[in-house]
Amino acid sequence: QLQLVESGGGLVQPGGSLRLSCAASKFTFDNYAIGWFRQAPGKEREGVLCIHASGSSFNYADSVKGRFTISRDNTKNTVYLQMTSLQPEDTAIYFCAARYSACSSFYARYDSWGQGTQVTVSS
């Protein structure tokens, strides 16, 4: 039942960086796991990274390992996705989603979704 809003997307050159934000409006935000997902045209939605309510991270995609990191600031009800060394293959709409306490391997188990923010990696 969280209201989620993503921001921070845009156009970046290959090798560049972006930081996405997912802001939530609920005082119990710290009890929720927040995941980042992405969907490119013609492709299935895939998980990127998630952060448990405990603050530990959960990995979905090996393709972003070592390049993307996830963090949360519970005082601001915000989760961040720091993306570095961006590649054209990272171009997609990025969504954040929430479920209670723990990340899930299945995106269908997330209850709340934001509207998405576009990330385009191109020269």
C-alpha positions in Angstrom: 0.0 0.0 0.0 3.0 2.3 -0.4 2.9 5.2 -2.9 6.2 5.1 -4.8 7.7 7.7 -7.1 10.8 7.1 -9.2 13.1 9.9 -10.4 16.6 10.5 -11.7 16.4 8.9 -15.1 17.6 10.5 -18.3 20.0 10.3 -21.2 23.6 9.4 -20.4 26.6 8.4 -22.6 28.1 4.9 -22.4 30.4 4.7 -19.4 28.4 7.3 -17.5 26.5 7.2 -14.2 23.1 7.9 -12.9 21.4 7.7 -9.5 17.8 6.8 -9.4 15.6 7.5 -6.4 12.5 5.8 -5.2 10.5 7.9 -2.7 7.7 6.4 -0.6 5.0 8.0 1.4 4.4 5.8 4.5 5.7 6.1 8.0 6.4 2.4 8.1 8.6 2.5 5.1 11.5 0.9 7.0 9.5 -2.3 7.3 9.5 -2.8 3.5 11.8 -4.4 1.0 12.3 -2.2 -2.1 13.3 -3.7 -5.4 14.4 -2.2 -8.7 13.2 -3.7 -11.9 13.6 -2.7 -15.5 11.9 -3.4 -18.8 13.3 -2.7 -22.3 11.2 -2.6 -25.4 10.3 -6.1 -26.6 11.8 -7.8 -23.5 10.4 -9.2 -20.3 10.6 -7.3 -17.0 13.7 -8.3 -15.1 14.9 -7.7 -11.6 18.0 -5.6 -11.0 18.6 -5.2 -7.3 16.6 -5.2 -4.1 17.1 -4.1 -0.6 15.6 -5.9 2.4 14.1 -4.0 5.3 17.2 -5.1 7.2 19.4 -3.1 4.8 21.0 -6.1 3.1 21.0 -6.3 -0.7 19.5 -8.9 -2.9 20.9 -9.6 -6.4 18.8 -10.4 -9.4 20.9 -9.7 -12.6 24.5 -10.7 -12.9 24.8 -8.2 -15.7 24.8 -5.3 -13.2 27.1 -6.9 -10.6 29.9 -4.6 -9.7 28.3 -1.6 -11.5 25.0 -1.0 -9.7 24.5 -0.6 -5.9 21.4 -0.1 -3.9 21.0 1.8 -0.6 18.2 3.2 1.5 17.8 6.2 3.8 14.8 5.4 6.1 14.8 8.9 7.5 13.9 10.2 4.0 11.7 7.2 3.0 13.9 6.8 -0.1 15.8 4.0 -1.8 18.6 4.8 -4.3 20.0 2.9 -7.2 23.5 4.1 -8.1 24.4 3.1 -11.6 27.9 3.3 -13.0 29.6 2.1 -16.2 26.3 2.3 -18.0 26.0 0.4 -21.3 23.4 0.7 -24.1 22.0 -2.6 -22.9 21.0 -0.9 -19.7 18.5 1.2 -21.6 15.0 0.6 -20.1 12.2 1.9 -18.0 13.2 1.4 -14.4 10.6 0.7 -11.8 10.7 0.4 -8.0 8.4 -1.9 -6.1 7.7 -2.7 -2.5 6.7 -5.7 -0.5 6.8 -6.4 3.2 10.1 -7.1 4.9 12.1 -9.3 2.5 13.0 -9.3 -1.2 11.4 -11.9 -3.4 12.7 -13.8 -6.5 9.3 -13.3 -8.1 8.3 -9.8 -9.1 4.6 -10.8 -8.9 4.9 -10.8 -5.2 5.6 -7.1 -4.9 2.5 -5.2 -3.9 3.2 -1.6 -4.8 4.8 -0.2 -8.0 5.9 3.2 -9.1 5.3 4.7 -12.5 8.8 4.1 -13.9 11.6 6.4 -15.0 13.3 6.2 -18.4 17.1 5.5 -18.6 18.6 5.8 -22.0 22.3 5.1 -22.6 23.5 6.4 -26.0 26.2 8.4 -27.5 
